[in-house]
Amino acid sequence: MKVADDILECVGNTPIVKLSRITEAEGVDVEILAKLEFYNPSGSLKDRIYREMISKAIERGELRDGMEILEVSTGNAGIACSFVGTHLGYRVTIVMPEGMSEERKQLIKAFGGSLIFTPGGESDVDLSLKKAESMIRSNPGRYWFPNQFTNPDNIQAHIKTTGPELWEQTGGRLDCFVMSQGSGGTVSGAGRFLKDKSSSIKVYTVEPSEAAVISDGRWGSHRIEGIGDGFIPRNLDLSVLDGVVTVSSDEAVEMTRRLARLEGVFCGISSGCNVAAALKIARKKPEIRRIVTVICDSGNRYLSTKVFGPGKKSPIPEREHPLDEYTRSVRERYLAKLEIIR
């Protein structure tokens, strides 16, 4: 292994591991392989997209000296944005729902980012987006807004790196790729790359049962930090998908705990959600013999949550949350072609 000249050269090329103890305990005759994205420098898969989005914005002259990076995140994106942005010499401000884990907030600050909070939790990113958009309108020219939910460089980062790595690490031997939907970039980019390599590969995304926007057309509060934001982002390419798996918060939390105890994989809730979804696919689709998924981040970001600790004292209240027009229209367009696994 060579000496890296810069920390950004250490992004990507993360290891992949077979989850043999989980499949044995569940009694399923299938291989589940998990890519360990907490090996990235700031500890999550989001390092890939912020290295790509920020570097491309600098190349195009969109992000210039003296500008400030303003981003919306429920945690990992904010940490990665702060890491890459401050490393390259920019001020970074993250707008996020106040109900996210304390560890995520602390890590953003540790990497030099500033925080602005909006009400709510995992499903209230729309309020954070509105706040960021208001700040940009009030100070035109001050901010560069990567917007992970719409920026095409997000998808390109996974077409360039995650997809090829998965193909090489598996020797092209995989039947299915399953990945929960946050910004949509990973499942769309890596999924598109893998399908271009072999059209027989099935691609599934995952959403919380309590906020099954694609599957059921409804929004609700849940506890799976990093996914299920209450809308279908433009970076989620539904044409790549073969189906959607729903996983409840309780199922995701339980699998997260089991991954630590059985496999020694200390990860976050969305990672537990991914593995729980892979098992549901294995039971529903016995012809699928090898499933690849992603461990998005480390469990160190969730020690204060109910996954590994006492958690928040009071739940985040529900609120009225009608689906936006784009979410309704794209859902109606693609729903009939998607297999729903619950």
N, C-alpha and C positions, 0 to 999 in steps of 0.2 A: 504494500500500500504506500503510495507516494505521499510526500508532505504537501498539504494544500497551501497555496499562497494567500488564500482569503477564505473566510468562514463560509461564504456563499457557495464555494465549490463543494462544500460538504452536504449540500442539499440533495436529497434523492439517493438512489442506489441502496435503499433500505432492505433489510433481510426479510425472508418469508419463512414461515414455520407451519408444520402440519399439526393440527389440533387433534391428535389421536386419542387423548384421554377423554375429551368431551364427546367425541363420536362414539367411543366405547361405552361411556356411561349412559349415553342416550340410546344405545342399541341400534344405531343406524349404520348401514354398510355403505359408507361414502367417505371420500377424502375431503376435508375442509382445510384449505390453506389460507393463512392470514398474513398479510403484509404489515410489518411492524413500523408504522410511520412515526412512532415516538422517537425513533433514531435520528430524525431530522434535528438540526441545531436548536431550534426553539421548542421542539418537542411535539410537533404535529405535522400532518400532511399539508397544512396551509402554507408552510414555507415555500413549497413548490410554486404556488400561484403568485405569491407576493414577490418572489424573485423575478418571475416572468413579467407580471403586470407593471411593476415599478421600473425595471430595466427597459422595457419596451416604451413606456411613457417618457423616459429620459431620452431614448434614442429618437423618438418622434418630436421632441420639443414640447410635449404637453406638460411635463413636470420640469420646472426650471428652478434655478438657484433662488432661494428666498421664499419659495412657495411652501405651504404646509400641506401635509397629507391628512385628509379627513376621511375616515372610513367608519362603516357601520358593522357591528359584529356582536355575536353572543359570547365570544371568548377567544377561540383558537385563531380566528382570522385577525382579531385585534392584537393578539400576542405576536403572530408572525409579521403583521404589518409594522408593528412597533420595532421588532427585531431588524427587519430588512431596511425600513425607512430611516431609522436613526443611524444604523450602520453606514448608510450611504450619505448621511449628513443632513437629513431633513427633520423638521419638527413633525410629530405625529399626534393627532387627536383621534380618539376612538369614541364613538357614540354607541352605547349599549344599554339594554334593559337592566334595571337595577337589581333584578332578582337572580342574576347569574352568580356562580360560585365565587367566594372570596379569593381563592387561589388564582382564578383567571384575572381578576382585577389587579391583584398584586403583581402578577407576572407582566402585565401590560406596563405597569409603572416601573418595574425592574428594568425593562428594556428601554425605558425613556419615554414612553407614551403618556399622554394626558387623557383623562377620562371625563366624559359627560354622560350622565345617566338620564334615561327616560323611564316612565312607569312600566311595570309588568315584568314578564319573564320570557321563557323560550319562545312563546307564540306571539310575542308583541313587538317583533322587529319592525313592523310597519310604523310604529311610533318613532323608533330610532331613525328610520329612513326619512320620515317627515321632518324631524329635527335637523338632520344633516342637510337636507335640501333647503330648509329655511336659512341655515347658516351660510350656505353657498350663495343664495340670492342676496343676502344682506352684505356680503363681502366679495363681490365678483373679482376674480383674479387672485384672491388670496389662497384659495384651496385647490388642490388636485384631489378628485374623488375617484378612487379606483373602482368602487362599487362592484364587489365580487359577484353580485347577483346578475349583472348584465354584461360585464366586461368579457369580450371574447378571448382575451389572452388567458383567462382562467381555464377555459376548455383547452386551449392550445398547450398550456403547461402540462396537462395530463396526456394529451396526444403525443407530446414530445418525450415525456419521461415515464409517467406511471404505467401507461399502456405497454410501451416497449419493454420496460423492466419486468412486468408480469409475464409477458410472452416469453422472454428469454429465461426467466427463472423457472417457469413451468415446462420449458422445452416445447411450448405450443400445445401442451396437453392439458386442456381445461374444457369443461363443458358449460360452465356458468360463472358469471361475475355478478356479485351482489354488493350493493353499496348504498347506504342511507343517503337521503337527499337533504343537503343543507343549501349551499349555493347551486348545487347541481353540476358543478364543474367536473368532479371526479368521475361520477357514473357516466356522464355524457362524453367526456374526453377519452378516458380509458376504455369505456364501452365501445365507442366508435372505432378506436384503433383496433381493438380485439375483433370486432365484427368484420372490419376490413380484412383482417388476417384470415378469419374463418367465419363464414356466415352462419355456421351451425351453433356457434356459442350463444347461449342465452344470457341476456342482461336484465337484471331486476333492480329496481330501487326499493327503498324501505321508508315507510312513514309511520309515525306514532298512531296507534289505534285511536287515541283520544283526539287526534288532529289529522284525520285521514282526508286531507283535502282532495287528493287525486281519487282515492278509492270511493269515498262517500260524499264528497263535496261539502264537508263541514269542518269547522274550526273548533278547537278546544284547548284548554291548558293541559300540559303534560310535563314530565320531568326528564326528558331525554335532551340534555343540553347539546346544542349545536345543529339540531335538525328540526323539521316540523315548524317552520316559521310562520305558518298561516297563509301562505300564498305559493303559487307555482312560479319560481323565478325564471326569467328568460334564458338563463344558462342551463336550465334543465331541458334537454332535447328529448321530448317524449317519443320521437320517431326512432330513437335508438333502443328504446325499452321493449322487452317482451312482456313484462308484468310488474306488478307492485305487490310487496309483502307488507302487511301491517303487523306491528309489534307493540304491545302495551308497555307503559312505563315500568310496571312491575316485572314483566318478562325481561326487559332490558337490564334492569337493576340486578335481578337474580343471576342472569347470565354473566354480568360484569363481575360479580362476586365469585362465581364458579370458575371463571377464567383465571382469576388470581390464585385460587386454591388448588385447582386441578392442573392447570397448564403452566402456572408461574407467569402468566401474562397479566401484568398489572396495568389496567387500561381504564378508559372512561366509558360513560354510559352509551354513547353512540356506537362504540365498538362492541359492547355487549349486545346492543340492538342488531348489529350486522351479523353476529354469529347466531343469535336466536333466529334471525331471518333465514340464514343458510340452512339451519336445521329444519325449518318449516318447508323449505324448498325440497330438501332431501326426502322428507316424508311424503310430500305430495307428488314428487317427480322422481320415481325410483330409477328411471333411465339416465338421470344425471349422476355421474360417478365422481366427478371432481369439481368442487366449487371453490372459487377464490373470492376472498373478501378482504377488508381492510381494518386494521387496528389503528384508529385515527389519532389517538393521543394517549398520554399516560394517566394512570389513576392518581398521580400526585395532584392533579387539578380538582379532585373531587373528595378530598379528605374531610372537608367541612360539610359535605352533603350527606343525604341519607343513605348513599351507597356504602360509605365506609365510616360514617359518623352520625351524630344526632340530627343533623340537617337544620333547615330553617324552622323557626318557632311558629311562624304563621304562613299558611298557604297564600299564594298569589290569587287574588280574586278574579273570577271570570268577568268578561266584558263582552258587549255586543261587537261582533266582528264579521260583517258581511264580506264575502269573497269579492275581490276586485274583478273588474271586467275582463282583463287578460286571463286571469286564472279560470274564470268561468268558461271563456271561449275556448281556450286550449284544452281544458278538461273535456268539454263536449266533443271536441274534434277527435281526441285520441282514446277516450275511455273504452269504446267498444272493442278496440284491438288489443287491449291490455288484459292479461290474466291476473286476477286478484287472488292472492293467497293470504289467508288469515290464520 
